[in-house]
Amino acid sequence: MGNNFFAYLQQLELMAFFSGYCLLYAIIIVFAESNAPRNNFKNRIILVLPLSYALVATLFLGLQVRNFYSSLNTGVAIHHPFLMIWALLAILFWIPTFRKKEWFSLLHSLLFFFMLVKDVIVQIFSSQYIEILKNDMKIYTVSLLLNLATFIVMLVFSFVVWQNKKSEKY
């Protein structure tokens, strides 16, 4: 039970950071692709999506480094090494080559969204573990709020940088 509990906690960490991005991505794309003509703001919000995802990955890396240093004496193991490596690969979206196609970030986050969907499907047919479903929905809400916050931070930052570059030209 001990290892299963820590594996479940690690899965919740991964879901808390990355699963909400899919819904945020869908909302932003629907807004940006609306019938109104594209303007600079709509283009900018689409370009900021991979950067906000990279910021989430950087925050996740910071948490993992903190967990590693705080658990040197306890010897906590990585229970989902593939998922951890996959999550940390999102840091590559800081590199312009990887963020040119913003839908790559959506593809990257779908794995974590499917973890949530799998849990929901499994728990729907089993009324025995309703608390796990409640935890997943709380974690998904936190993930959505975290991704929204990082998106807003990166959007504001991009406008500040854009204004700075614009004022330097004149």
C-alpha positions in Angstrom: 0.0 0.0 0.0 2.9 2.4 0.8 4.3 2.4 -2.7 0.9 2.6 -4.3 0.0 5.6 -2.2 3.2 7.5 -3.2 2.7 6.5 -6.8 -0.9 7.9 -6.6 0.5 11.1 -5.1 3.0 11.4 -8.0 0.2 10.9 -10.5 -1.8 13.6 -8.8 1.2 16.0 -9.0 1.5 15.3 -12.7 -2.2 15.9 -13.3 -2.2 19.0 -11.2 0.4 20.7 -13.4 -0.4 19.5 -16.8 -4.0 18.1 -17.3 -5.8 21.5 -17.3 -3.9 22.8 -20.3 -6.1 21.0 -22.8 -9.2 22.9 -21.8 -7.4 26.2 -21.6 -5.9 25.6 -25.1 -9.4 24.8 -26.5 -10.9 27.9 -25.0 -8.1 30.2 -26.3 -8.2 28.7 -29.8 -12.0 29.0 -30.0 -11.7 32.6 -28.9 -8.9 33.4 -31.3 -10.5 31.6 -34.3 -13.8 33.3 -33.9 -15.5 35.0 -36.9 -14.0 38.4 -36.2 -10.8 39.2 -38.2 -7.5 38.3 -36.5 -5.7 41.1 -34.9 -2.5 41.5 -33.1 -4.1 40.5 -29.8 -5.5 37.2 -31.1 -2.2 36.3 -32.7 -0.3 37.1 -29.5 -2.6 34.9 -27.3 -2.0 32.0 -29.6 1.8 32.5 -29.5 1.8 32.7 -25.7 0.1 29.3 -25.2 3.3 27.2 -25.6 5.2 29.7 -23.4 2.7 29.4 -20.6 3.0 25.6 -20.9 6.7 25.8 -20.6 6.3 28.0 -17.5 4.2 25.3 -16.0 6.8 22.7 -16.8 9.5 24.9 -15.2 7.4 25.3 -12.0 7.0 21.5 -12.0 10.8 21.1 -12.4 11.2 23.4 -9.4 8.8 21.3 -7.3 10.7 18.1 -8.3 14.1 19.7 -7.4 12.6 20.8 -4.0 11.2 17.3 -3.4 14.5 15.7 -4.3 16.5 17.9 -1.8 13.9 17.5 0.9 13.8 13.7 0.5 17.5 12.9 0.4 17.2 11.2 3.8 13.9 9.4 3.2 14.8 8.0 -0.2 11.5 8.7 -2.1 11.5 7.0 -5.5 10.2 8.0 -8.8 7.2 5.8 -9.4 6.3 7.0 -12.9 9.7 7.6 -14.6 8.2 7.8 -18.2 5.6 10.3 -17.1 8.1 12.4 -15.2 10.5 12.5 -18.2 7.5 13.3 -20.5 6.5 16.1 -18.2 9.9 17.6 -18.0 10.2 17.5 -21.8 7.7 20.4 -21.8 10.5 22.7 -20.8 11.6 22.4 -24.5 8.8 24.8 -25.4 11.0 27.6 -24.2 13.0 27.0 -27.4 11.5 28.8 -30.4 11.8 25.8 -32.7 9.5 23.7 -30.5 6.9 26.4 -29.9 6.4 27.4 -33.6 3.6 24.9 -33.9 1.5 25.6 -30.8 -0.5 22.5 -31.2 2.6 20.5 -30.2 2.0 21.7 -26.7 -1.6 20.4 -26.9 -0.3 17.0 -28.1 2.2 16.9 -25.2 -0.5 17.6 -22.6 -3.0 15.1 -23.9 -1.2 12.3 -22.1 -2.0 13.9 -18.8 -5.5 14.7 -19.8 -6.1 11.0 -20.7 -4.8 10.0 -17.3 -7.7 12.0 -15.9 -10.2 10.6 -18.4 -9.0 7.1 -17.6 -9.6 7.6 -13.9 -13.0 9.1 -14.5 -14.1 6.2 -16.7 -12.8 3.6 -14.2 -14.4 5.4 -11.2 -17.8 5.9 -12.9 -18.3 2.1 -13.1 -17.2 1.6 -9.5 -19.1 3.5 -6.9 -16.7 2.1 -4.3 -14.0 4.7 -4.9 -16.0 7.9 -5.3 -13.4 9.8 -3.3 -10.8 9.2 -6.0 -13.1 10.8 -8.5 -13.6 13.8 -6.2 -9.8 14.2 -5.8 -9.3 14.1 -9.6 -11.9 16.8 -10.2 -10.3 19.0 -7.5 -6.9 18.4 -9.0 -8.2 19.2 -12.5 -9.7 22.5 -11.2 -6.3 23.4 -9.6 -4.6 22.5 -12.9 -6.9 24.6 -14.9 -6.4 27.6 -12.5 -2.6 27.1 -12.6 -2.5 27.0 -16.3 -4.7 30.0 -16.6 -2.5 32.0 -14.1 0.7 31.1 -16.1 -1.1 32.1 -19.3 -2.1 35.5 -17.9 1.5 36.0 -16.6 3.0 35.2 -19.9 0.5 37.3 -21.8 1.2 40.3 -19.6 4.9 39.7 -20.0 4.7 39.5 -23.7 2.8 42.8 -23.9 5.4 44.5 -21.7 8.2 43.2 -23.9 6.3 44.1 -27.0 5.8 47.7 -25.7 9.4 47.9 -24.8 10.5 46.9 -28.3 8.0 49.2 -29.8 9.3 52.2 -27.8 12.9 51.4 -28.6 12.2 51.7 -32.3 11.0 55.3 -32.0 
